Amino acid sequence: MSEEYLGIDPKLSTTAQVIGTLQSAVAPRPIALASTIDSKGRVNLSPYSFFNVFSANPPILIFSPSRRVRGNTTKHTLQNVLETGEVVINAVSGEIVQQISLSSSDYDKGVNEFAKSGLTELPSKLISPPRCAESPVQMECKVLDVISLGKKGGAGNLVICEVIYLHVNKSVLNEDGRIDQEKIDLIGRMGGAWYNTTRTESLFQVAKPTVPVGMGFDQLPKEILESQILSGNDLAQLANCPEMPNESEVNEYKLLDISDIHLNFQDNPIELKTALHRHAKALLAEKKVDEAWKALLTFNG
């Protein structure tokens, strides 16, 4: 094995090492703040980051309350969904991240984590477990199945839920009635004690592959593909275009927009190529892909 990599064989490693590596490498993960009740009507609230959405029709969420590594016992959430078959999945925003962390404490059976964490219960519309009022989106779910992945400490239990009703706080909607990613401020789970935010300064958009489909890396000109300036992400933006600008567009751009670059380096083709690639990289950072293409294609060295 290459010396660049630390090799980890799960069968020869401790469960703690495997969990720590997976949680740090598979991140950020969305957080399901799961509210449940047991057969006696006692409420439980606990967060889980082994969680995601897996279907829209029907709407399916899956989260996994793993068996405790220490003591190999099961979580109260798992016990409750097996007893009642209902759960509310509450989204976690930055405003309540400390409170949801507190709710993860290993309280005794029957202790209401809403009370311990200072979060507020709201009655659900179709099921018995309460919703979390402070959560921006609350999803009432019926449990379709619970799949055990093992009997040892650290083994997961896939709780497969169908969303039967959603509650979305209007404060996180945009003018079109859709969830605004900048307003909802969701929190993600990393490894160890690390979390991440989705506040405005950390958000960015990636253009989806075009229709008709992009040309791909294999169709990029060699001098662009082998650029020492452009990164893989830069090249992918270029390769997402279905075709390159035509010659007349490139010549017009050369004369009107970047004539100074060509004048400054007209006697040094190597420096000219470097300057054009740097200029294109700056344009790509601003999502000006068509202009970046034109700048690159003005080089004829």
Buried (B, 14 or more C-beta within 10 A) or exposed (E): EEEEEEEEEEEEBEBEEBBBBBBEEEBBBBBBBBBBBBEEEBBBBBBBBBBEEEEEEEBBBBBBBBBEBEEEEBBBBBBBBBEBBBBBBBBBBBEBBEBBBBBBEEBEEEBBBBEBBEBEBBEBEEBBBBBBBBBBBBBBBBBEEBEEEEEEBBBBBBBBBBBBBEBBBEEBBEEEEEBEBEBBBBBBBBBEEEBBBBEEEEEEEEEEEEEEEBBEEEBBEEBBBEBEBBEEEBBBBBBBBEEBBEEEBBBEBBEEBBEEBBEEBEEEEEEBBBBBBBBBBEBBEEBBBBBBBBBBBBBEE
